[in-house]
Amino acid sequence: MIITCPHCGDRPIEEWVHGEIPVVPDSITDPDARDVDRAYFHTNAEGDVREAWFHLAGCRRWTTITRNTRGYV
Ligand SMILES: [Zn+2]
């Protein structure tokens, strides 16, 4: 799988680490509770998911992508 870095171009997935950017419900207003929700409660949704990808073996910058969990990308 190839991920396109906005700074380095097309790079293999082995150069990246990533995680889901979960949507925290508006009903959770306490900042600490919102951080816990973001860190530990992932939706593992089917379909399009927003994720933060860090180009660890490249420019060492973050980029946000939308990945479809049903398919290849
Ligand atoms: Zn890069």
N, CA, C, O and the ligand as a Tripos MOL2 file, in Angstrom:
@<TRIPOS>MOLECULE
protein
  293   291    74     0     0
PROTEIN
NO_CHARGES

@<TRIPOS>ATOM
      1 N           0.8500   -1.1760    0.0000 N.3       1 MET1
      2 CA          0.0000    0.0000    0.0000 C.3       1 MET1
      3 C           0.8990    1.2440    0.0000 C.2       1 MET1
      4 O           1.9130    1.2890    0.6970 O.2       1 MET1
      5 N           0.5210    2.2290   -0.7730 N.am      2 ILE2
      6 CA          1.2680    3.4720   -0.9010 C.3       2 ILE2
      7 C           0.4420    4.6180   -0.3110 C.2       2 ILE2
      8 O          -0.7420    4.7580   -0.6160 O.2       2 ILE2
      9 N           1.0690    5.4260    0.5280 N.am      3 ILE3
     10 CA          0.4450    6.6230    1.0950 C.3       3 ILE3
     11 C           1.1550    7.8300    0.4930 C.2       3 ILE3
     12 O           2.3840    7.8910    0.4770 O.2       3 ILE3
     13 N           0.3720    8.7940   -0.0040 N.am      4 THR4
     14 CA          0.9630    9.9960   -0.5800 C.3       4 THR4
     15 C           1.1850   11.0310    0.5140 C.2       4 THR4
     16 O           0.2360   11.5380    1.1130 O.2       4 THR4
     17 N           2.4520   11.3350    0.7620 N.am      5 CYS5
     18 CA          2.8210   12.3660    1.7370 C.3       5 CYS5
     19 C           2.8100   13.7140    1.0140 C.2       5 CYS5
     20 O           3.3490   13.8210   -0.0880 O.2       5 CYS5
     21 N           2.2020   14.7500    1.6170 N.am      6 PRO6
     22 CA          2.2000   16.0560    0.9450 C.3       6 PRO6
     23 C           3.5960   16.6670    0.8250 C.2       6 PRO6
     24 O           3.7930   17.6190    0.0710 O.2       6 PRO6
     25 N           4.5650   16.1210    1.5670 N.am      7 HIS7
     26 CA          5.9210   16.6740    1.5410 C.3       7 HIS7
     27 C           6.9100   15.7830    0.7870 C.2       7 HIS7
     28 O           7.8540   16.2870    0.1790 O.2       7 HIS7
     29 N           6.6990   14.4560    0.8210 N.am      8 CYS8
     30 CA          7.6780   13.5060    0.2640 C.3       8 CYS8
     31 C           7.1670   12.7600   -0.9710 C.2       8 CYS8
     32 O           7.9470   12.1080   -1.6660 O.2       8 CYS8
     33 N           5.8700   12.8510   -1.2470 N.am      9 GLY9
     34 CA          5.3240   12.1150   -2.3830 C.3       9 GLY9
     35 C           4.8650   10.7230   -1.9680 C.2       9 GLY9
     36 O           4.5990   10.4780   -0.7920 O.2       9 GLY9
     37 N           4.7710    9.8140   -2.9310 N.am     10 ASP10
     38 CA          4.2910    8.4580   -2.6740 C.3      10 ASP10
     39 C           5.3330    7.6730   -1.8720 C.2      10 ASP10
     40 O           6.4910    7.5640   -2.2760 O.2      10 ASP10
     41 N           4.8980    7.1250   -0.7210 N.am     11 ARG11
     42 CA          5.7970    6.3930    0.1660 C.3      11 ARG11
     43 C           5.1150    5.1100    0.6450 C.2      11 ARG11
     44 O           3.8940    5.0920    0.8020 O.2      11 ARG11
     45 N           5.8760    4.0350    0.8800 N.am     12 PRO12
     46 CA          5.2740    2.7720    1.3280 C.3      12 PRO12
     47 C           4.7080    2.8820    2.7410 C.2      12 PRO12
     48 O           5.1960    3.6640    3.5580 O.2      12 PRO12
     49 N           3.6720    2.0900    3.0190 N.am     13 ILE13
     50 CA          2.9810    2.1450    4.3100 C.3      13 ILE13
     51 C           3.9010    1.8280    5.4780 C.2      13 ILE13
     52 O           3.6470    2.2660    6.6000 O.2      13 ILE13
     53 N           4.9690    1.0700    5.2310 N.am     14 GLU14
     54 CA          5.8860    0.6950    6.3100 C.3      14 GLU14
     55 C           6.5720    1.9150    6.9350 C.2      14 GLU14
     56 O           7.1030    1.8150    8.0410 O.2      14 GLU14
     57 N           6.5700    3.0590    6.2490 N.am     15 GLU15
     58 CA          7.2150    4.2610    6.7770 C.3      15 GLU15
     59 C           6.3040    5.0590    7.7010 C.2      15 GLU15
     60 O           6.7320    6.0790    8.2400 O.2      15 GLU15
     61 N           5.0550    4.6210    7.9010 N.am     16 TRP16
     62 CA          4.0520    5.4210    8.6080 C.3      16 TRP16
     63 C           3.5660    4.7500    9.8860 C.2      16 TRP16
     64 O           3.6180    3.5280   10.0190 O.2      16 TRP16
     65 N           3.0900    5.5710   10.8270 N.am     17 VAL17
     66 CA          2.2760    5.1080   11.9420 C.3      17 VAL17
     67 C           1.0070    5.9580   11.9050 C.2      17 VAL17
     68 O           1.0340    7.1060   11.4630 O.2      17 VAL17
     69 N          -0.0990    5.3880   12.3690 N.am     18 HIS18
     70 CA         -1.3490    6.1280   12.2550 C.3      18 HIS18
     71 C          -2.3300    5.7580   13.3510 C.2      18 HIS18
     72 O          -2.1560    4.7770   14.0740 O.2      18 HIS18
     73 N          -3.3820    6.5920   13.4500 N.am     19 GLY19
     74 CA         -4.4620    6.3330   14.3930 C.3      19 GLY19
     75 C          -5.7070    7.0620   13.9730 C.2      19 GLY19
     76 O          -5.6560    8.0610   13.2550 O.2      19 GLY19
     77 N          -6.8190    6.5510   14.4270 N.am     20 GLU20
     78 CA         -8.1190    7.1430   14.1190 C.3      20 GLU20
     79 C          -8.2620    8.4850   14.8450 C.2      20 GLU20
     80 O          -7.7590    8.6510   15.9560 O.2      20 GLU20
     81 N          -8.9550    9.4430   14.2060 N.am     21 ILE21
     82 CA         -9.3220   10.6920   14.8640 C.3      21 ILE21
     83 C         -10.8010   10.5580   15.2120 C.2      21 ILE21
     84 O         -11.6610   10.8630   14.3870 O.2      21 ILE21
     85 N         -11.1030   10.1030   16.4330 N.am     22 PRO22
     86 CA        -12.4980    9.8380   16.7720 C.3      22 PRO22
     87 C         -13.2800   11.1250   16.9880 C.2      22 PRO22
     88 O         -12.7270   12.1520   17.3810 O.2      22 PRO22
     89 N         -14.5560   11.0440   16.7270 N.am     23 VAL23
     90 CA        -15.4670   12.1540   16.9880 C.3      23 VAL23
     91 C         -16.0030   11.9730   18.3950 C.2      23 VAL23
     92 O         -16.6640   10.9780   18.6940 O.2      23 VAL23
     93 N         -15.7140   12.9440   19.2650 N.am     24 VAL24
     94 CA        -16.1660   12.8780   20.6590 C.3      24 VAL24
     95 C         -17.5600   13.5030   20.7340 C.2      24 VAL24
     96 O         -17.7780   14.5970   20.2130 O.2      24 VAL24
     97 N         -18.5040   12.8110   21.3810 N.am     25 PRO25
     98 CA        -19.8640   13.3600   21.4800 C.3      25 PRO25
     99 C         -19.8680   14.7120   22.1910 C.2      25 PRO25
    100 O         -19.1120   14.9240   23.1390 O.2      25 PRO25
    101 N         -20.7220   15.6240   21.7280 N.am     26 ASP26
    102 CA        -20.8420   16.9460   22.3420 C.3      26 ASP26
    103 C         -21.2990   16.8580   23.7930 C.2      26 ASP26
    104 O         -21.0750   17.7850   24.5720 O.2      26 ASP26
    105 N         -21.9380   15.7520   24.1580 N.am     27 SER27
    106 CA        -22.4290   15.6080   25.5310 C.3      27 SER27
    107 C         -21.2830   15.4940   26.5340 C.2      27 SER27
    108 O         -21.4910   15.7100   27.7280 O.2      27 SER27
    109 N         -20.0800   15.1580   26.0720 N.am     28 ILE28
    110 CA        -18.9110   15.0950   26.9550 C.3      28 ILE28
    111 C         -18.2400   16.4590   26.9110 C.2      28 ILE28
    112 O         -17.6290   16.8210   25.9050 O.2      28 ILE28
    113 N         -18.3530   17.2190   28.0030 N.am     29 THR29
    114 CA        -17.8490   18.5980   28.0160 C.3      29 THR29
    115 C         -16.5560   18.7490   28.8160 C.2      29 THR29
    116 O         -15.8030   19.6940   28.5800 O.2      29 THR29
    117 N         -16.2800   17.8440   29.7560 N.am     30 ASP30
    118 CA        -15.0690   17.9310   30.5560 C.3      30 ASP30
    119 C         -13.8520   17.6590   29.6600 C.2      30 ASP30
    120 O         -13.8010   16.6150   29.0110 O.2      30 ASP30
    121 N         -12.8620   18.5830   29.6090 N.am     31 PRO31
    122 CA        -11.6990   18.3920   28.7170 C.3      31 PRO31
    123 C         -10.9450   17.0910   28.9710 C.2      31 PRO31
    124 O         -10.5120   16.4400   28.0210 O.2      31 PRO31
    125 N         -10.7790   16.6990   30.2430 N.am     32 ASP32
    126 CA        -10.0720   15.4430   30.5440 C.3      32 ASP32
    127 C         -10.8570   14.2440   30.0320 C.2      32 ASP32
    128 O         -10.2760   13.3090   29.4810 O.2      32 ASP32
    129 N         -12.1610   14.2650   30.2080 N.am     33 ALA33
    130 CA        -13.0000   13.1690   29.7320 C.3      33 ALA33
    131 C         -12.9590   13.0920   28.2000 C.2      33 ALA33
    132 O         -12.9740   12.0030   27.6280 O.2      33 ALA33
    133 N         -12.9080   14.2570   27.5450 N.am     34 ARG34
    134 CA        -12.8180   14.2670   26.0780 C.3      34 ARG34
    135 C         -11.4890   13.6480   25.6100 C.2      34 ARG34
    136 O         -11.4600   12.9160   24.6200 O.2      34 ARG34
    137 N         -10.3850   13.9460   26.3270 N.am     35 ASP35
    138 CA         -9.0880   13.3630   25.9700 C.3      35 ASP35
    139 C          -9.1140   11.8470   26.1470 C.2      35 ASP35
    140 O          -8.6080   11.1150   25.2960 O.2      35 ASP35
    141 N          -9.6970   11.3730   27.2420 N.am     36 VAL36
    142 CA         -9.7920    9.9270   27.4870 C.3      36 VAL36
    143 C         -10.6130    9.2780   26.3810 C.2      36 VAL36
    144 O         -10.2490    8.2190   25.8690 O.2      36 VAL36
    145 N         -11.7070    9.9060   26.0210 N.am     37 ASP37
    146 CA        -12.5610    9.3660   24.9600 C.3      37 ASP37
    147 C         -11.7880    9.2580   23.6480 C.2      37 ASP37
    148 O         -11.8820    8.2500   22.9470 O.2      37 ASP37
    149 N         -11.0200   10.3050   23.3180 N.am     38 ARG38
    150 CA        -10.2340   10.2930   22.0710 C.3      38 ARG38
    151 C          -9.1610    9.2070   22.0940 C.2      38 ARG38
    152 O          -8.8970    8.5650   21.0780 O.2      38 ARG38
    153 N          -8.5390    9.0030   23.2720 N.am     39 ALA39
    154 CA         -7.4040    8.0830   23.3580 C.3      39 ALA39
    155 C          -7.8230    6.6190   23.4090 C.2      39 ALA39
    156 O          -7.1310    5.7570   22.8660 O.2      39 ALA39
    157 N          -8.9540    6.3290   24.0610 N.am     40 TYR40
    158 CA         -9.2540    4.9240   24.3540 C.3      40 TYR40
    159 C         -10.5300    4.3790   23.7240 C.2      40 TYR40
    160 O         -10.7020    3.1610   23.6680 O.2      40 TYR40
    161 N         -11.4260    5.2300   23.2510 N.am     41 PHE41
    162 CA        -12.6920    4.7230   22.7430 C.3      41 PHE41
    163 C         -12.8010    4.9780   21.2410 C.2      41 PHE41
    164 O         -13.3060    6.0100   20.7990 O.2      41 PHE41
    165 N         -12.3220    4.0260   20.4880 N.am     42 HIS42
    166 CA        -12.3620    4.1390   19.0390 C.3      42 HIS42
    167 C         -13.6240    3.4740   18.5170 C.2      42 HIS42
    168 O         -14.1180    2.5020   19.0880 O.2      42 HIS42
    169 N         -14.1250    4.0110   17.4380 N.am     43 THR43
    170 CA        -15.3850    3.5160   16.9060 C.3      43 THR43
    171 C         -15.1990    2.2840   16.0380 C.2      43 THR43
    172 O         -16.1260    1.4870   15.8960 O.2      43 THR43
    173 N         -14.0210    2.1130   15.4550 N.am     44 ASN44
    174 CA        -13.7710    1.0130   14.5240 C.3      44 ASN44
    175 C         -14.8830    0.9560   13.4690 C.2      44 ASN44
    176 O         -15.4180   -0.1080   13.1560 O.2      44 ASN44
    177 N         -15.2020    2.1140   12.9450 N.am     45 ALA45
    178 CA        -16.3270    2.2430   12.0200 C.3      45 ALA45
    179 C         -16.0520    1.5600   10.6840 C.2      45 ALA45
    180 O         -14.9050    1.3900   10.2730 O.2      45 ALA45
    181 N         -17.1230    1.1820   10.0310 N.am     46 GLU46
    182 CA        -17.0420    0.6120    8.6870 C.3      46 GLU46
    183 C         -17.3150    1.7380    7.6950 C.2      46 GLU46
    184 O         -18.3190    2.4390    7.8100 O.2      46 GLU46
    185 N         -16.4300    1.9100    6.7280 N.am     47 GLY47
    186 CA        -16.6020    2.9650    5.7320 C.3      47 GLY47
    187 C         -15.5070    4.0100    5.8710 C.2      47 GLY47
    188 O         -14.3800    3.6750    6.2360 O.2      47 GLY47
    189 N         -15.8180    5.2710    5.5870 N.am     48 ASP48
    190 CA        -14.8310    6.3490    5.6380 C.3      48 ASP48
    191 C         -14.4990    6.7260    7.0790 C.2      48 ASP48
    192 O         -15.3910    6.9870    7.8860 O.2      48 ASP48
    193 N         -13.1960    6.7510    7.3900 N.am     49 VAL49
    194 CA        -12.7030    7.0870    8.7260 C.3      49 VAL49
    195 C         -11.5950    8.1140    8.5730 C.2      49 VAL49
    196 O         -10.6950    7.9390    7.7510 O.2      49 VAL49
    197 N         -11.6530    9.2020    9.3720 N.am     50 ARG50
    198 CA        -10.5630   10.1880    9.3800 C.3      50 ARG50
    199 C          -9.4530    9.6740   10.2740 C.2      50 ARG50
    200 O          -9.7030    9.2450   11.4010 O.2      50 ARG50
    201 N          -8.2110    9.7180    9.7670 N.am     51 GLU51
    202 CA         -7.0770    9.2260   10.5300 C.3      51 GLU51
    203 C          -5.9150   10.2080   10.4410 C.2      51 GLU51
    204 O          -5.7390   10.8980    9.4370 O.2      51 GLU51
    205 N          -5.1230   10.2550   11.5150 N.am     52 ALA52
    206 CA         -3.8810   11.0220   11.5200 C.3      52 ALA52
    207 C          -2.7430   10.0540   11.2220 C.2      52 ALA52
    208 O          -2.6190    9.0270   11.8880 O.2      52 ALA52
    209 N          -1.9100   10.3670   10.2300 N.am     53 TRP53
    210 CA         -0.7750    9.5300    9.8390 C.3      53 TRP53
    211 C           0.4920   10.3310   10.0630 C.2      53 TRP53
    212 O           0.5870   11.4910    9.6600 O.2      53 TRP53
    213 N           1.4700    9.7030   10.7100 N.am     54 PHE54
    214 CA          2.7590   10.3360   10.9900 C.3      54 PHE54
    215 C           3.8150    9.6740   10.1200 C.2      54 PHE54
    216 O           3.9870    8.4550   10.1640 O.2      54 PHE54
    217 N           4.5180   10.4690    9.3340 N.am     55 HIS55
    218 CA          5.5280    9.9250    8.4360 C.3      55 HIS55
    219 C           6.8240    9.7360    9.2130 C.2      55 HIS55
    220 O           7.7360   10.5600    9.1480 O.2      55 HIS55
    221 N           6.8840    8.6320    9.9490 N.am     56 LEU56
    222 CA          7.9750    8.3420   10.8790 C.3      56 LEU56
    223 C           9.3160    8.2010   10.1730 C.2      56 LEU56
    224 O          10.3160    8.7350   10.6530 O.2      56 LEU56
    225 N           9.3630    7.4990    9.0520 N.am     57 ALA57
    226 CA         10.6300    7.2480    8.3630 C.3      57 ALA57
    227 C          10.8600    8.2370    7.2310 C.2      57 ALA57
    228 O          11.6590    7.9810    6.3310 O.2      57 ALA57
    229 N          10.1640    9.3620    7.2750 N.am     58 GLY58
    230 CA         10.3030   10.3620    6.2220 C.3      58 GLY58
    231 C          10.4670   11.7450    6.8280 C.2      58 GLY58
    232 O          11.4230   12.0040    7.5580 O.2      58 GLY58
    233 N           9.5280   12.6280    6.5200 N.am     59 CYS59
    234 CA          9.6270   14.0270    6.9390 C.3      59 CYS59
    235 C           9.2600   14.2480    8.4020 C.2      59 CYS59
    236 O           9.4730   15.3380    8.9330 O.2      59 CYS59
    237 N           8.7020   13.2130    9.0690 N.am     60 ARG60
    238 CA          8.3160   13.2890   10.4750 C.3      60 ARG60
    239 C           7.2800   14.3860   10.7030 C.2      60 ARG60
    240 O           7.3570   15.1500   11.6650 O.2      60 ARG60
    241 N           6.3120   14.4430    9.7940 N.am     61 ARG61
    242 CA          5.1960   15.3790    9.9190 C.3      61 ARG61
    243 C           3.8960   14.5920    9.9010 C.2      61 ARG61
    244 O           3.8380   13.4660    9.4070 O.2      61 ARG61
    245 N           2.8490   15.2090   10.4520 N.am     62 TRP62
    246 CA          1.5240   14.5940   10.4800 C.3      62 TRP62
    247 C           0.7260   15.0210    9.2660 C.2      62 TRP62
    248 O           0.8800   16.1370    8.7700 O.2      62 TRP62
    249 N          -0.1200   14.1350    8.7940 N.am     63 THR63
    250 CA         -1.0960   14.4720    7.7710 C.3      63 THR63
    251 C          -2.3970   13.7430    8.0990 C.2      63 THR63
    252 O          -2.3790   12.6790    8.7190 O.2      63 THR63
    253 N          -3.5010   14.3050    7.6900 N.am     64 THR64
    254 CA         -4.8120   13.7120    7.9440 C.3      64 THR64
    255 C          -5.3450   13.1520    6.6420 C.2      64 THR64
    256 O          -5.3440   13.8320    5.6160 O.2      64 THR64
    257 N          -5.8010   11.9050    6.6860 N.am     65 ILE65
    258 CA         -6.3910   11.2980    5.4980 C.3      65 ILE65
    259 C          -7.7450   10.7110    5.8650 C.2      65 ILE65
    260 O          -8.0390   10.4830    7.0390 O.2      65 ILE65
    261 N          -8.5580   10.4720    4.8550 N.am     66 THR66
    262 CA         -9.7940    9.7280    5.0250 C.3      66 THR66
    263 C          -9.5960    8.3900    4.3460 C.2      66 THR66
    264 O          -9.3150    8.3220    3.1490 O.2      66 THR66
    265 N          -9.7470    7.3080    5.1290 N.am     67 ARG67
    266 CA         -9.5220    5.9550    4.6200 C.3      67 ARG67
    267 C         -10.8220    5.1730    4.6970 C.2      67 ARG67
    268 O         -11.5420    5.2450    5.6930 O.2      67 ARG67
    269 N         -11.1180    4.4300    3.6480 N.am     68 ASN68
    270 CA        -12.3060    3.5850    3.6570 C.3      68 ASN68
    271 C         -11.9130    2.2200    4.1900 C.2      68 ASN68
    272 O         -11.0990    1.5280    3.5790 O.2      68 ASN68
    273 N         -12.4830    1.8220    5.3270 N.am     69 THR69
    274 CA        -12.0930    0.5690    5.9790 C.3      69 THR69
    275 C         -12.6530   -0.6570    5.2790 C.2      69 THR69
    276 O         -12.2850   -1.7800    5.6230 O.2      69 THR69
    277 N         -13.5190   -0.4700    4.3190 N.am     70 ARG70
    278 CA        -14.0610   -1.6210    3.5640 C.3      70 ARG70
    279 C         -13.1160   -2.0700    2.4600 C.2      70 ARG70
    280 O         -13.1530   -3.2230    2.0310 O.2      70 ARG70
    281 N         -12.2610   -1.1440    1.9990 N.am     71 GLY71
    282 CA        -11.4320   -1.4730    0.8420 C.3      71 GLY71
    283 C          -9.9650   -1.2090    1.1060 C.2      71 GLY71
    284 O          -9.5110   -1.1460    2.2480 O.2      71 GLY71
    285 N          -9.2570   -1.0610    0.0380 N.am     72 TYR72
    286 CA         -7.8220   -0.9060    0.0860 C.3      72 TYR72
    287 C          -7.4210    0.4410    0.6630 C.2      72 TYR72
    288 O          -6.5590    0.4900    1.5400 O.2      72 TYR72
    289 N          -8.0210    1.5440    0.1980 N.am     73 VAL73
    290 CA         -7.7240    2.8950    0.6910 C.3      73 VAL73
    291 C          -9.0140    3.6270    0.9120 C.2      73 VAL73
    292 O          -9.0030    4.7850    1.3280 O.2      73 VAL73
    293 ZN          6.7310   12.8440    4.4210 Zn       74 ZN74
@<TRIPOS>BOND
     1     1     2 1
     2     2     3 1
     3     3     4 2
     4     3     5 am
     5     5     6 1
     6     6     7 1
     7     7     8 2
     8     7     9 am
     9     9    10 1
    10    10    11 1
    11    11    12 2
    12    11    13 am
    13    13    14 1
    14    14    15 1
    15    15    16 2
    16    15    17 am
    17    17    18 1
    18    18    19 1
    19    19    20 2
    20    19    21 am
    21    21    22 1
    22    22    23 1
    23    23    24 2
    24    23    25 am
    25    25    26 1
    26    26    27 1
    27    27    28 2
    28    27    29 am
    29    29    30 1
    30    30    31 1
    31    31    32 2
    32    31    33 am
    33    33    34 1
    34    34    35 1
    35    35    36 2
    36    35    37 am
    37    37    38 1
    38    38    39 1
    39    39    40 2
    40    39    41 am
    41    41    42 1
    42    42    43 1
    43    43    44 2
    44    43    45 am
    45    45    46 1
    46    46    47 1
    47    47    48 2
    48    47    49 am
    49    49    50 1
    50    50    51 1
    51    51    52 2
    52    51    53 am
    53    53    54 1
    54    54    55 1
    55    55    56 2
    56    55    57 am
    57    57    58 1
    58    58    59 1
    59    59    60 2
    60    59    61 am
    61    61    62 1
    62    62    63 1
    63    63    64 2
    64    63    65 am
    65    65    66 1
    66    66    67 1
    67    67    68 2
    68    67    69 am
    69    69    70 1
    70    70    71 1
    71    71    72 2
    72    71    73 am
    73    73    74 1
    74    74    75 1
    75    75    76 2
    76    75    77 am
    77    77    78 1
    78    78    79 1
    79    79    80 2
    80    79    81 am
    81    81    82 1
    82    82    83 1
    83    83    84 2
    84    83    85 am
    85    85    86 1
    86    86    87 1
    87    87    88 2
    88    87    89 am
    89    89    90 1
    90    90    91 1
    91    91    92 2
    92    91    93 am
    93    93    94 1
    94    94    95 1
    95    95    96 2
    96    95    97 am
    97    97    98 1
    98    98    99 1
    99    99   100 2
   100    99   101 am
   101   101   102 1
   102   102   103 1
   103   103   104 2
   104   103   105 am
   105   105   106 1
   106   106   107 1
   107   107   108 2
   108   107   109 am
   109   109   110 1
   110   110   111 1
   111   111   112 2
   112   111   113 am
   113   113   114 1
   114   114   115 1
   115   115   116 2
   116   115   117 am
   117   117   118 1
   118   118   119 1
   119   119   120 2
   120   119   121 am
   121   121   122 1
   122   122   123 1
   123   123   124 2
   124   123   125 am
   125   125   126 1
   126   126   127 1
   127   127   128 2
   128   127   129 am
   129   129   130 1
   130   130   131 1
   131   131   132 2
   132   131   133 am
   133   133   134 1
   134   134   135 1
   135   135   136 2
   136   135   137 am
   137   137   138 1
   138   138   139 1
   139   139   140 2
   140   139   141 am
   141   141   142 1
   142   142   143 1
   143   143   144 2
   144   143   145 am
   145   145   146 1
   146   146   147 1
   147   147   148 2
   148   147   149 am
   149   149   150 1
   150   150   151 1
   151   151   152 2
   152   151   153 am
   153   153   154 1
   154   154   155 1
   155   155   156 2
   156   155   157 am
   157   157   158 1
   158   158   159 1
   159   159   160 2
   160   159   161 am
   161   161   162 1
   162   162   163 1
   163   163   164 2
   164   163   165 am
   165   165   166 1
   166   166   167 1
   167   167   168 2
   168   167   169 am
   169   169   170 1
   170   170   171 1
   171   171   172 2
   172   171   173 am
   173   173   174 1
   174   174   175 1
   175   175   176 2
   176   175   177 am
   177   177   178 1
   178   178   179 1
   179   179   180 2
   180   179   181 am
   181   181   182 1
   182   182   183 1
   183   183   184 2
   184   183   185 am
   185   185   186 1
   186   186   187 1
   187   187   188 2
   188   187   189 am
   189   189   190 1
   190   190   191 1
   191   191   192 2
   192   191   193 am
   193   193   194 1
   194   194   195 1
   195   195   196 2
   196   195   197 am
   197   197   198 1
   198   198   199 1
   199   199   200 2
   200   199   201 am
   201   201   202 1
   202   202   203 1
   203   203   204 2
   204   203   205 am
   205   205   206 1
   206   206   207 1
   207   207   208 2
   208   207   209 am
   209   209   210 1
   210   210   211 1
   211   211   212 2
   212   211   213 am
   213   213   214 1
   214   214   215 1
   215   215   216 2
   216   215   217 am
   217   217   218 1
   218   218   219 1
   219   219   220 2
   220   219   221 am
   221   221   222 1
   222   222   223 1
   223   223   224 2
   224   223   225 am
   225   225   226 1
   226   226   227 1
   227   227   228 2
   228   227   229 am
   229   229   230 1
   230   230   231 1
   231   231   232 2
   232   231   233 am
   233   233   234 1
   234   234   235 1
   235   235   236 2
   236   235   237 am
   237   237   238 1
   238   238   239 1
   239   239   240 2
   240   239   241 am
   241   241   242 1
   242   242   243 1
   243   243   244 2
   244   243   245 am
   245   245   246 1
   246   246   247 1
   247   247   248 2
   248   247   249 am
   249   249   250 1
   250   250   251 1
   251   251   252 2
   252   251   253 am
   253   253   254 1
   254   254   255 1
   255   255   256 2
   256   255   257 am
   257   257   258 1
   258   258   259 1
   259   259   260 2
   260   259   261 am
   261   261   262 1
   262   262   263 1
   263   263   264 2
   264   263   265 am
   265   265   266 1
   266   266   267 1
   267   267   268 2
   268   267   269 am
   269   269   270 1
   270   270   271 1
   271   271   272 2
   272   271   273 am
   273   273   274 1
   274   274   275 1
   275   275   276 2
   276   275   277 am
   277   277   278 1
   278   278   279 1
   279   279   280 2
   280   279   281 am
   281   281   282 1
   282   282   283 1
   283   283   284 2
   284   283   285 am
   285   285   286 1
   286   286   287 1
   287   287   288 2
   288   287   289 am
   289   289   290 1
   290   290   291 1
   291   291   292 2
@<TRIPOS>SUBSTRUCTURE
     1 MET1         2 RESIDUE 1 A MET
     2 ILE2         6 RESIDUE 1 A ILE
     3 ILE3        10 RESIDUE 1 A ILE
     4 THR4        14 RESIDUE 1 A THR
     5 CYS5        18 RESIDUE 1 A CYS
     6 PRO6        22 RESIDUE 1 A PRO
     7 HIS7        26 RESIDUE 1 A HIS
     8 CYS8        30 RESIDUE 1 A CYS
     9 GLY9        34 RESIDUE 1 A GLY
    10 ASP10       38 RESIDUE 1 A ASP
    11 ARG11       42 RESIDUE 1 A ARG
    12 PRO12       46 RESIDUE 1 A PRO
    13 ILE13       50 RESIDUE 1 A ILE
    14 GLU14       54 RESIDUE 1 A GLU
    15 GLU15       58 RESIDUE 1 A GLU
    16 TRP16       62 RESIDUE 1 A TRP
    17 VAL17       66 RESIDUE 1 A VAL
    18 HIS18       70 RESIDUE 1 A HIS
    19 GLY19       74 RESIDUE 1 A GLY
    20 GLU20       78 RESIDUE 1 A GLU
    21 ILE21       82 RESIDUE 1 A ILE
    22 PRO22       86 RESIDUE 1 A PRO
    23 VAL23       90 RESIDUE 1 A VAL
    24 VAL24       94 RESIDUE 1 A VAL
    25 PRO25       98 RESIDUE 1 A PRO
    26 ASP26      102 RESIDUE 1 A ASP
    27 SER27      106 RESIDUE 1 A SER
    28 ILE28      110 RESIDUE 1 A ILE
    29 THR29      114 RESIDUE 1 A THR
    30 ASP30      118 RESIDUE 1 A ASP
    31 PRO31      122 RESIDUE 1 A PRO
    32 ASP32      126 RESIDUE 1 A ASP
    33 ALA33      130 RESIDUE 1 A ALA
    34 ARG34      134 RESIDUE 1 A ARG
    35 ASP35      138 RESIDUE 1 A ASP
    36 VAL36      142 RESIDUE 1 A VAL
    37 ASP37      146 RESIDUE 1 A ASP
    38 ARG38      150 RESIDUE 1 A ARG
    39 ALA39      154 RESIDUE 1 A ALA
    40 TYR40      158 RESIDUE 1 A TYR
    41 PHE41      162 RESIDUE 1 A PHE
    42 HIS42      166 RESIDUE 1 A HIS
    43 THR43      170 RESIDUE 1 A THR
    44 ASN44      174 RESIDUE 1 A ASN
    45 ALA45      178 RESIDUE 1 A ALA
    46 GLU46      182 RESIDUE 1 A GLU
    47 GLY47      186 RESIDUE 1 A GLY
    48 ASP48      190 RESIDUE 1 A ASP
    49 VAL49      194 RESIDUE 1 A VAL
    50 ARG50      198 RESIDUE 1 A ARG
    51 GLU51      202 RESIDUE 1 A GLU
    52 ALA52      206 RESIDUE 1 A ALA
    53 TRP53      210 RESIDUE 1 A TRP
    54 PHE54      214 RESIDUE 1 A PHE
    55 HIS55      218 RESIDUE 1 A HIS
    56 LEU56      222 RESIDUE 1 A LEU
    57 ALA57      226 RESIDUE 1 A ALA
    58 GLY58      230 RESIDUE 1 A GLY
    59 CYS59      234 RESIDUE 1 A CYS
    60 ARG60      238 RESIDUE 1 A ARG
    61 ARG61      242 RESIDUE 1 A ARG
    62 TRP62      246 RESIDUE 1 A TRP
    63 THR63      250 RESIDUE 1 A THR
    64 THR64      254 RESIDUE 1 A THR
    65 ILE65      258 RESIDUE 1 A ILE
    66 THR66      262 RESIDUE 1 A THR
    67 ARG67      266 RESIDUE 1 A ARG
    68 ASN68      270 RESIDUE 1 A ASN
    69 THR69      274 RESIDUE 1 A THR
    70 ARG70      278 RESIDUE 1 A ARG
    71 GLY71      282 RESIDUE 1 A GLY
    72 TYR72      286 RESIDUE 1 A TYR
    73 VAL73      290 RESIDUE 1 A VAL
    74 ZN74       293 GROUP 0 **** ****
